[in-house]
Each structure stands twice: as C-alpha cells, then as structure tokens.
C-alpha cells in the first residue's frame, strides 16, 4: 500500500518540478502558455509579418489557427493572409524557393512548424534576443545562440542592434554579454521587445503542438479521476480486509 501511495504522489508532481534539477543551459525562460490566447493571437500576427517572408509552417493550416485561437475566417483573410490566391484552408507557405534562399542567405530557411518542439521554446526565445553587431558577418550581425548565423536580424527595427561586450577567457576574447546603446535602440523598449518575442515564441510553441492545451486539460482531469478512484479503492480495500486485521 505504501508503494501505491508513493506512485500516486509521483504521478501528480508537475513535470517542471522533475525537470528543474536537470541542466538547462543559459537560455532565457520563454514562459510559454498554451492557454494565453491573446499572446498566441499577437504571436500569429508577428509570425506572418516578420517571419513568413523567408520561413514557412507548412504543416499548419490557417483555419486550424482560427479555430483554436478564436479568429474568424474574415479576420484570417484580413490580418494573417496577404496573398490573394491563399485560402483559409491552405497551409502557411510562402513564395521563396529553397534555391533562392541558398543564393541569398547561404542556406535554405528552415520550416518552423516543429522548430520549437525540436529545439526548445527557451532556446528559440533566447535566439530572438541574442543578435548583436558583427561587421565580419555578411549581414553585419551575429548571434550568441547560433554563431555565424546566416539570417539578418529581421527584428532590428523593433529592438535596435545590440553591441557585444567582450572579455578575455583562456587567452582569447569572447562575447560575454550584450548592451544596447541609446543611439542604436529600436522603436520598442527592452521590455516591449521581450514581450513581443515571447508572444512569437509562444505562437511557434503552439504551432509545434496545437493539442498541447487540450492535452494538459485532459491530463489534469485524468489525475483528478485517479485520485478519486484511489480513495474509493482504498476504502473498499479497508472494508474487505477489516476482519482479517
């Protein structure tokens, strides 16, 4: 019986509490929330405005986004679909070919449908907040997460362009941090930019697993059912064995 009680207690421990002891690197916390519909709506708008010129989410349909996030077909057409031949039942594709992307950027832009699930939402969020000026790179920028990144800083007008802060480690100069001079600031404050990239990361985390919110709701209900069933089973066991003890 003690083993059964222990198993039930472990079953209701949040996953984050178990994983918290493991190595998490130096990534920033994206704090994604599949139940934050307003954040997901803003993230969808940011994705089509700033990312879809190069990237796709070819396994996600517009009308699935509308159904999950409470966006009507008319609003999808007005705010998220910018090509006249695209319908709400189509997937999120763009007109850039892999060949053109390789010619312009040196590598094909990855599809972002499963990117957050494969790389992790915290890594993606940190990547969006880790661009800095590097005159030795083709686009004049580099990134702390992906060194030698081949893409430009498409959000530079919003964030600005941070400068690297170097320090000497083991006889060589490395980037130890970033600072944003006021002369290089963008149209958003630091807090506003982080909120914007958090919304974008939240949306891409949703795209990678659209059923995540429903899965978590269902999991909570299952745990409640198991706890109730455990109580009934324990009382039944006591009733059956009371004469033996």
N, C-alpha and C positions, 0 to 999 in steps of 0.2 A: 504493500500500500504506500509506503514511503517513496518508493521508486516512481509509482504512478503520480503521486503528488508533485514530485520533482519535475517529471516530464511535463505536467500541465503548467507548472510555473515557468519553465523554459519556453514553452510554446507561446506565452503571452509577452515575453520580453521583446521590445521593439528591435527591429533589425539594426537600426542605427546604434543601439547600445552595445550590440555584439561587435559590430564592425569598428566601433570607435577606438578600440585598442590596437587595431592594425595600422600599418604605415599608410599615411595619407599624403605624403609628399608635402610640398609647399604651396599647393594650389589653394586659391581663394574659394570660399564656400559660396556656391550659387544659390543655395537655399531654394531649390525649385519646389513648386507647389502645384500639383495637377488639379487642385480644387480652386485655384485663383483664376477664375475665368477672365476677369478684366486684364490681368497680366498676360494671359495667353492671347487675348484679342490684340493687345498692343504689340506683343511679340510677333504675331502673324503679319501685322502691318509693317513692322520693321523688317521682317524677312523679305517680303515682296519688294519693299522699297530699296533695300540696301544690299541684299544678298543674291536675289534671283537673276541679276544681270549675268552672273557667272555660274552660280550654283543652282542645282535642282533638288527637288524632293520627289523623285519620280514615282515613289510608291504611296504617296499621299494624294487624295482627291480633295478638290476644293469643297465639294458638298459634304464630305465627311467632317472637315473643319467646321463648316457652317452648322452641321447637326450637333456636334459636340460642344461648340462654343457659343451657341445661340445666335448665329449670324444668318440672316435671311439670304435667299438666293439673290435678291436685288442688291443687298449690301455687299455680297461677294463680288458681284459684277462691277459695282461702283468703286470699291475700295481695295480689292485684292486681285482683280483680274484686269490687266491692262492691254491685252491683245484682243482684237475684235473677233478672231476665229476661235477663241478658247471658251469652252462652256463650263458650267459649274460642275459637271460630272467628270471633267478631264483631270489628269494628274498635273502636279506642279512642275512643269518643264519650261525651259527657256529656248531661245533660238541659237545659243552658242554651241558650236560643234567642238568635239574634243580636239580636232586638228587645229582649229583657230585658237583654242585655249593654250595649246602647247606652243604655238607660234608666238603668242603674245606674252605668256607668263612663264613659259618653260616647262609647264606641266598642266595636265588636264585638271580642271576644277572638280574636286570630289563631290559626289552626290551626298546630300546632307540628311537623307531620310533616317538613317540609322547611326549617324555620326555621334550623337550624344550618348547613345547606348554603348557604342563600341569604345569611345574614348573617355566617356565620363562627363557629366554636366559640369563638374567643378573645373576640369581641365579646359573645357570649351570656354567657360566664363573667364578663367584666368587668361586664356589666349586672347580674348577680345579686349582685355585690359592690360596687355603686355607689349604693345607696339612701342617702338622708340626710334628716334632718328639714327640712321646709319648711312652715311654718304657712300660707303663702299658697296652697298646693295643696289641692284638695278632700279628698284622703285624708291630708293632713299630711305627705306625703313627695314627694321629687323624686329624680331620677337623673342622674348625671354623663354617662351614655351617651345617654339619651333624655330630654332636657329637657322638663319639663311632662308627664311620664308619667302616664297616666290610671289605672293599676292601683295598688292598695295594695301595701305591702311584705308579702307573704304569709309571708315567712320571718322576720319581725321577732321572733317569739318565740324563734327559734333564734339569730339574730345579735345582736339588740338594734337600736337606732336610732342610727346614727352622726350626729354633728353636723358641719355644714360648717365648713371653715376658709377664711376669705375673705382675699384680698389685692387690692391696687389695681393694675390694669393699664390703661394708657391712660386714666386718669381715671375708671375705673369699678371697682366691687368685683365680683370674680368668685370662684367657688369654686375654690380651689387644691388642696384635699385634704379628707380626712375623718378624724375622730377619734372614737373610741367611749369616752365616759365610763363609768367603772365603774358608775355609778348607772343607766345605760341599757343595760347589757350583757344579752345573752340567755342561754339555757341552755347554749350551746356556746361554747367558746373560739374565738379568731380562727382558729387552725389547724384546729380541728374544723369550723368553718363553711366554710372554704375547701375542705377535703376533701369536705364534703357537696355544695357547689355544683359541685365538679369532677366528682363522680360523676353528678350530674344533667346537667351539660353533656355528659359522656361518653355517657350514655344517649341524649340528644337527637341527638348526632352520629351514633350508631349508627342511630337511627330514620330519620334523613335519608338514610342509605346503608347498609342492612343487609348488603350484599355487600362492604363495604369490606375487612373482614378477609380474606375469600376472594380478593378482587381483589389484595391485597397479597401473599398467599401465592403466588398464581398468577404474579404479576409476578416475584417472586424466582426461581421455578422457570424461567421463560422466560429471564431474564437468565443463569442458570447454563447453560441449554441453548445459548444463543447464544455464550457464552464457550467452551464445549467445541467447538461447531461451528466457531467461528473458528479454534481451534487446529488442528483436523483439516484445515480448508480451507487454512490457511497451510502446513501440512506437505505437503499434496497439491500446492499451487502450487510449492513448492520442488522437489518431486520431478519435476514436469513440466518445469520451466524450468532445471534444473541444467545440462543440456548446452548451453543457449543462452548462459548466463552464463559 
